[in-house]
Amino acid sequence: MEDHSKNMNRRDFLKIVGITAATSTAALYGCSSKDNNPNSKALGAVPTDKMTYRSFSNLGDDKVSLLGYGCMRWPTVPSPDGKGDMIDQDAVNELVDYAIAHGVNYFDTSPVYVQGWSEKATGIALKRHPRESYYLATKLSNFSNWTHENSLAMYRKSFEDLQVDYLDYYLLHAIGGGGIPNLKARYIDNGILDFLKKEREAGRIRRLGWSFHGDIEVFNYALQMHDQGEIHWDFVQIQLNYVDWKHASGSNIDAEYLYGELEKRSIPAVIMEPLLGGRLSKVPDHIVARLKQREPDSSVASWAFRYAGSPKLVLTVLSGMTYMEHLQDNIRTYSPLVSLTEEETQFLYDTADLLVQYPTIPCNDCKYCMPCPYGIDIPAILVHYNKCVNEGNVPKSSQDDNYREARRAFLVGYDRSVPKLRQASHCIGCNQCTPHCPQTIKIPQELQRIDKFVEQLKQETLGQENI
């Protein structure tokens, strides 16, 4: 059921000092700090009372905003001690205040987001608002240490950092990696799932679900648990966008299948990666023109968000909005949502067929691969490479018509996007990052390939200068 009424007010903004965090955060909408393409902006006022809400019978009286705030890309600023970055708490507060004032009421975080500081920053920002004015989701992110004691400590720490006495939506985080044995070790054999079921009965968890990346056998196994009455899943979080509907890459599964299985069971879906980590807002120029021809005044990103929000079983669509203009654009898209027609949906599937012809690396800038023990900024390198692919600045041969311009654009942009000490040349192939990648990217191989390409361009630059 959808509702477009507004049911909450904004409280006065209160500035709070920043919190130490780690590596820099690239914008969800691309590798630059802001989207400088004027054609990608949506114009017009930002409504405060037209947000689309979704509610389902199995979720009681919950009325959730279709736009959900993903808290894994909070803005950062350089730390005063010069050692890395820190969360810009003032900016987080401002974004949260603005979101709530414009109808957003679902906030999704995790103990591992923003190098472990997202929950604390999110808790500080939300504490300044009435607890009943928002729904808070977080996760049991026990990836490396899943003993009962460690898992229980992580669960309790979430309450402390978020400054709450109950959680609205709680997830088993990213099941699928490592197969069914990993799922059992993390949540079943250690007794944690039984504990969480009791916590739901006690009201400290209101809704219990899971997010998924990876092995389809794990996805099906978790749903079989639901079918057989071992546990009732209130919701499931899946990756869904108009490319992944039929063209999921890496170990990800086509969203058509994932959503279809949830639909069979009437389990509400929380959507992550509606923009494929920003890639669906940073598309090649001819794709931009294709979308703009249909909707000249709408942003490129709005097409992806309309698509993700149109299925009727979608509860909320998460977006990691680092910048105010992205938050505003997404609020416009969902205030209210204009669902896609069948013809518009097919238009996007045809667009997806064109997009998959581009040889980009399927990096969603989730930063699960970070921190690198050797200081490499892995997401920034991959995002820059993808940006240059889309812009035609990855020259294949010195015989290309725009070879010199493309070579210069790639090299200059690389140095501007990634400090030299954090570039791919410093990768030693330790492979610590790869097991954490939801997209199953062979990260060391990709870094070495990009570094080899960079060195080739540099040598050719020197050769041209010596002629």
Secondary structure, DSSP 8 states (H G I E B T S, - for coil): -EE---------------EE--S----TT-SSSS---GGG---S---SS---EE--GGGTT--EESEEEETTS--EEE-TTSSSEEE-HHHHHHHHHHHHHTT--EEE--TTGGGGTHHHHHHHHHTTS-GGG-EEEEEE--SS---HHHHHHHHHHHHHHHT-S-EEEEEEEEETTTHHHHHIIIIITTSHHHHHHHHHHHTSEEEEEEEE-S-HHHHHHHHHHHHTTS---SEEEEE--TTHHHH--TT---HHHHHHHHHHHT--EEEE-TTTTTTTTS--HHHHHHHHHH-TTS-HHHHHHHHHH-STTEEEEEE---SHHHHHHHHHHBTTB----HHHHHHHHHHHHHHTTS---------TT-S-TT---HHHHHHHHHHHHHHT-S-S-TTSTTHHHHHHHHHHHHHHHS-GGGSGGG-----SSGGG-TT---HHHHHHHHHHHHHHHHHHHHHHHH-
